[in-house]
Amino acid sequence: MFEKFRFLTAGESHGKCLTAIIEGLPAGLEIDVDFINAELKRRQGGYGRGGRMKIENDTVEITSGVRFGKTLGSPLTMVIWNRDFENWQKIMSVNAKDFTDEKSFTAYRPGHADFAGSIKYNREDLRDILERSSARKTAIYVAVGAVAKLLLKHYGIECSSKILQIGSGKNEEEFCREIDLAKEAGDTVGGKFEVIVDNLPVGLGSHVHWDRKLDGRIAQAVMSIPAVKSVSFGDGEDAYKIFGSKFHDEIFLKENGEIYRKTNHSGGVEGGMTNGEPLVVRAVMKPIPTLRKPLNTVDFKQNEQTTAHFERSDTCAVEACAVVAEAMVACTLANEIMLVKPCDYL
C-alpha cells in the first residue's frame, strides 16, 4: 500500500487513555486544538447515545510533534484520557499482582468480536476482546481525522456528513421516533449516512493497481469502523436498478471551455480516481449488538446455553458513526494529497 500520511492507535475502552501517532505530516501545518476538541464533541452527540457519554468529556492532549502551534514534520502524538478509568483501575491494571476476575465474562455476545477474537487470540476472559474491539477507540480516530481535516483545509478541501435514514425514518422527527421505539423495547436501531467532500482535485487515487484505487481505500477505511456493514459511492448501491444510459454521468462543455456534469451518480469517483465532482460516500451502520433485551448465546466456560452479557451501550449511534466516517475518509484523502502534493514546509 502506498502511504505518506499514516497513523497507529492504542488503548482500551476502560483503560487509562487512547493514544495515536501520526506520521507524514508536513512541517509548518497549524494545529487548532479547539477544532480537534470540537470534532470530538460532535462524536459524543446525537439522539440515542448512552451513559458513557455522560461520563466522558473528550479532549485531546498533544504530546509531541507540535511546537508553538505548528507541526515540526516529526511524528505527532495525541492522547485522550478516559475519565471512567478511575472506576476501572484495578480491573484494567497492567500489573500481574492486581489480578481480579471482576467484570470478567465468558458468554459470547452475538454481533461482537467476542467469539472469533477469543479463538484467534486464545483468551479465556472475553473482557480481553471487548476492551479493544469496543467502539470507544473511535474517539481517537476522530482526533486523528481532525488533524487530517486541518491538512485538507490548507488545500480548500472540506468534509461534512448527513444522516439519510434511521430505521424506517427518513427525517429528524422520524429518526427520534425510531430511536424511542427501540429504547422502549430494550432494542437498538441502525441507519444510513453519507460523507461529502468538496473541492477535491481531479486524479487522486490511481487506476494502475488494485491497492491504489481511491474508492477501494476509502471503502476499507469506512468498513473498519465498528458496526459499519456496507459502503457505496454516490448512487452505487442502487446502480443495478437502472440502465447505464441513466446512471453514468454525462460530460458537457461550457462556452468558456470548462467541463462540467449535470449528475453525480458515481459519487465523484471513476476508475478509482476523483473526477472533480463532490466525493459522496454512503454507509450503513447496523443496529448496535449490545441489547438490554438479551440475545441467545453460549457460555464457553460453563458449556451451556445462556443469554448475552450486557455492557453499557447506546440505543443508536448513527450520528456519531457519521462523524467517525468523516474522520476516516479525511485520513485517506490526506494520504492521497501528500502523495501528489508533497511539501515539507507550508
C-alpha positions in Angstrom: 0.0 0.0 0.0 1.2 3.5 -0.8 1.4 5.6 2.3 2.5 9.1 3.2 0.1 10.1 5.9 -0.5 7.2 8.3 -1.4 6.6 11.9 -1.5 4.0 14.6 -3.7 4.0 17.7 -3.7 2.2 21.0 -5.8 1.9 24.1 -8.7 0.0 25.6 -12.3 1.1 26.3 -11.8 1.3 30.1 -8.1 1.7 30.0 -6.2 4.8 31.1 -6.2 6.5 27.7 -6.4 6.3 23.9 -3.3 7.2 22.0 -2.4 7.9 18.4 0.8 8.5 16.5 0.5 10.3 13.2 3.4 10.2 10.6 3.8 12.0 7.4 2.5 15.5 8.3 4.4 18.4 6.7 6.2 20.8 8.8 4.5 24.1 9.5 0.9 23.0 9.5 -1.1 24.9 12.0 -2.8 22.7 14.6 -6.0 24.1 16.0 -6.6 22.1 19.3 -10.0 23.8 19.7 -11.1 22.4 16.3 -10.0 18.9 17.3 -11.9 19.1 20.5 -15.0 20.4 18.7 -14.8 17.3 16.4 -14.6 15.1 19.5 -17.7 16.8 20.9 -19.6 16.1 17.7 -18.8 12.4 18.0 -20.2 12.4 21.6 -23.5 13.9 20.4 -26.6 12.6 18.8 -30.0 11.3 19.9 -29.9 7.8 21.4 -26.4 7.9 23.0 -25.9 6.1 26.3 -24.4 6.6 29.7 -20.7 6.6 28.8 -21.2 9.9 27.1 -22.3 11.4 30.4 -19.0 10.4 32.0 -16.5 11.3 29.3 -15.8 14.8 28.1 -13.3 14.0 25.4 -10.5 16.5 24.9 -7.1 15.8 23.3 -3.6 16.4 24.6 -0.8 16.7 22.1 2.4 15.3 23.5 4.8 15.5 20.6 5.3 16.8 17.0 4.0 20.3 17.6 5.8 23.5 18.8 4.1 26.9 19.2 1.0 25.6 17.4 2.7 24.3 14.2 3.8 20.8 13.2 7.6 20.0 13.2 7.5 17.4 10.5 8.2 14.7 13.1 5.5 12.2 14.3 2.6 13.9 16.1 1.4 12.1 19.2 -2.0 12.6 20.8 -3.7 11.3 24.0 -7.4 11.2 25.1 -7.6 10.4 28.8 -10.5 8.1 29.8 -12.3 9.6 32.8 -14.0 6.3 33.5 -10.6 4.7 34.2 -10.8 5.8 37.8 -13.6 3.2 38.2 -11.6 0.5 36.4 -8.1 1.0 37.7 -7.7 -2.4 39.3 -9.8 -4.2 36.6 -7.6 -2.8 33.8 -4.3 -2.8 35.7 -1.2 -3.7 33.7 0.4 -5.3 36.8 0.1 -9.1 37.4 -0.3 -8.6 41.1 -3.6 -6.8 40.7 -5.3 -9.7 39.0 -9.1 -9.9 39.6 -11.9 -11.6 37.8 -14.3 -8.7 38.4 -16.1 -7.8 35.2 -14.9 -10.9 33.5 -17.4 -12.8 31.3 -17.4 -16.0 29.2 -20.7 -15.8 27.3 -20.2 -14.7 23.7 -22.2 -11.6 22.6 -23.7 -12.1 19.2 -22.7 -9.4 16.7 -19.5 -8.6 18.6 -15.8 -9.7 18.2 -16.0 -12.0 21.2 -16.4 -15.4 19.5 -13.8 -15.0 16.7 -11.5 -12.9 18.8 -11.3 -15.3 21.8 -10.4 -18.1 19.4 -7.9 -16.2 17.4 -6.1 -14.8 20.4 -6.7 -17.7 22.8 -8.3 -15.6 25.5 -10.4 -17.2 28.3 -11.8 -13.9 29.5 -13.9 -12.1 26.9 -13.1 -8.8 28.6 -9.7 -9.1 26.8 -11.5 -8.9 23.4 -14.2 -6.4 24.4 -11.8 -3.7 25.6 -10.0 -3.2 22.2 -12.9 -4.1 19.9 -15.2 -1.5 21.6 -16.2 1.5 19.5 -14.7 3.6 22.3 -11.5 3.6 20.2 -13.2 5.7 17.5 -12.7 8.7 19.7 -9.0 8.8 18.8 -9.9 8.1 15.2 -11.9 11.4 15.2 -8.9 13.2 16.7 -6.6 11.9 14.0 -9.2 12.7 11.4 -9.5 16.3 12.7 -5.7 16.7 12.1 -6.3 15.3 8.6 -9.1 17.8 8.0 -6.7 20.7 9.0 -4.3 19.5 6.3 -7.1 19.2 3.7 -8.4 22.7 4.6 -5.0 24.0 3.6 -5.9 22.9 0.1 -9.5 24.2 0.3 -11.0 20.7 0.8 -14.0 20.4 3.1 -15.7 17.4 4.7 -19.2 17.1 6.0 -21.8 14.4 6.6 -25.6 14.0 7.0 -27.9 11.3 8.2 -30.1 9.8 5.4 -32.1 7.2 7.4 -32.5 5.7 10.9 -34.6 2.5 11.0 -37.5 3.3 8.7 -37.4 7.0 9.5 -36.3 9.5 6.8 -36.4 12.8 8.6 -35.4 14.2 12.0 -38.7 13.7 13.7 -39.0 10.1 12.4 -35.3 9.5 13.5 -36.2 10.3 17.1 -39.4 8.2 16.9 -37.5 5.1 15.7 -34.9 5.5 18.4 -37.5 6.0 21.1 -39.3 2.8 20.0 -36.1 0.8 20.1 -35.2 2.1 23.5 -38.6 1.3 24.9 -38.3 -2.2 23.6 -34.8 -2.7 25.0 -33.6 -2.9 21.5 -31.3 -0.9 19.2 -31.6 0.7 15.7 -29.1 1.4 12.9 -29.2 3.7 9.9 -27.6 5.1 6.8 -25.5 8.2 6.4 -23.3 9.9 3.8 -20.0 11.8 3.9 -19.5 14.6 1.3 -16.1 16.0 0.4 -16.0 19.2 -1.7 -13.2 20.8 -3.8 -11.1 17.7 -4.4 -8.7 17.9 -7.3 -9.0 15.5 -10.3 -6.9 12.4 -10.2 -6.5 11.4 -6.5 -6.0 7.6 -6.4 -5.0 5.6 -9.5 -6.3 3.1 -11.9 -3.0 1.3 -12.4 -3.0 -1.1 -9.3 -5.9 -2.5 -7.2 -4.5 -1.2 -4.0 -4.2 2.4 -5.3 -7.8 2.8 -6.3 -9.2 5.5 -4.1 -12.7 4.1 -3.7 -11.3 0.8 -2.6 -9.1 2.5 0.0 -11.9 4.7 1.3 -14.3 1.7 1.4 -11.7 -0.2 3.6 -11.3 2.8 5.9 -15.0 3.2 6.4 -15.7 -0.5 6.7 -13.1 -0.7 9.5 -15.5 1.4 11.7 -17.3 -0.9 14.2 -20.9 -1.7 13.2 -20.5 -0.4 9.6 -21.8 -3.2 7.3 -21.8 -1.6 3.8 -20.2 1.2 1.9 -21.0 2.6 -1.5 -20.3 5.7 -3.6 -22.9 8.1 -4.9 -25.9 6.0 -6.1 -23.8 2.9 -6.3 -26.0 0.7 -4.1 -28.9 1.3 -6.5 -26.9 1.1 -9.7 -28.4 -2.3 -10.7 -31.9 -0.7 -10.8 -31.4 1.5 -13.8 -29.8 1.3 -17.3 -26.3 2.6 -17.9 -27.7 5.5 -20.0 -29.3 6.8 -16.9 -26.6 6.0 -14.4 -23.4 7.3 -15.9 -22.6 11.0 -15.5 -22.5 12.6 -19.0 -19.8 15.2 -19.6 -20.6 18.6 -21.1 -18.6 21.6 -22.3 -19.3 25.2 -21.5 -18.7 28.0 -23.9 -15.6 29.1 -21.9 -14.1 25.6 -22.3 -15.0 24.4 -18.8 -16.0 20.7 -18.5 -19.0 20.0 -16.2 -21.6 17.3 -15.4 -25.3 17.6 -14.6 -25.3 14.5 -12.4 -23.0 12.8 -9.9 -24.4 9.2 -9.7 -20.8 7.9 -9.4 -20.1 9.9 -6.3 -17.1 11.7 -7.6 -15.0 8.6 -8.4 -14.4 7.0 -11.8 -11.7 4.4 -12.4 -10.5 4.5 -8.8 -9.8 8.3 -9.1 -11.5 11.5 -8.2 -13.2 13.2 -11.2 -13.7 16.7 -9.8 -17.3 16.2 -8.6 -18.0 16.1 -4.9 -17.0 12.8 -3.3 -20.1 11.1 -1.9 -19.5 8.1 0.4 -22.6 6.3 1.8 -22.5 3.7 4.5 -24.9 1.6 6.6 -24.4 1.1 10.3 -26.1 -2.0 11.7 -28.0 -1.8 15.0 -25.6 -1.9 17.9 -25.4 -5.6 19.0 -25.4 -4.8 22.8 -29.0 -5.2 23.8 -30.9 -4.8 27.0 -33.2 -7.5 25.6 -30.6 -10.2 25.6 -29.9 -12.5 22.7 -29.3 -16.2 22.9 -25.7 -17.4 23.1 -23.3 -19.9 24.6 -21.1 -19.6 27.7 -18.0 -21.4 26.6 -16.6 -21.9 30.2 -19.8 -23.4 31.5 -20.5 -25.2 28.2 -24.2 -24.2 28.3 -26.8 -22.2 26.6 -27.4 -18.8 28.1 -28.2 -15.1 27.2 -25.6 -12.5 26.3 -23.8 -10.3 28.7 -24.9 -6.6 28.7 -22.3 -3.9 28.6 -23.4 -0.2 28.9 -24.2 1.0 25.4 -26.2 3.3 23.1 -29.6 2.8 21.5 -28.4 4.4 18.4 -25.1 5.9 17.4 -25.6 6.7 13.7 -24.8 10.4 14.1 -21.5 9.6 15.9 -20.7 6.9 13.3 -21.0 9.6 10.5 -18.5 11.8 12.3 -16.1 8.9 12.6 -16.6 8.1 8.9 -15.7 11.7 8.1 -12.5 11.2 10.0 -11.6 8.0 8.2 -12.3 9.5 4.8 -10.3 12.6 5.7 -7.3 10.4 6.7 -7.4 8.5 3.4 -7.6 11.7 1.4 -4.8 13.3 3.5 -2.6 10.4 2.4 -3.5 10.9 -1.2 -2.9 14.6 -1.1 0.5 14.2 0.4 1.4 11.7 -2.3 0.5 14.1 -5.1 1.3 17.4 -3.4 4.2 16.6 -1.0 5.6 19.5 0.9 7.8 19.8 3.9 7.0 23.4 4.7 3.7 25.2 4.5 
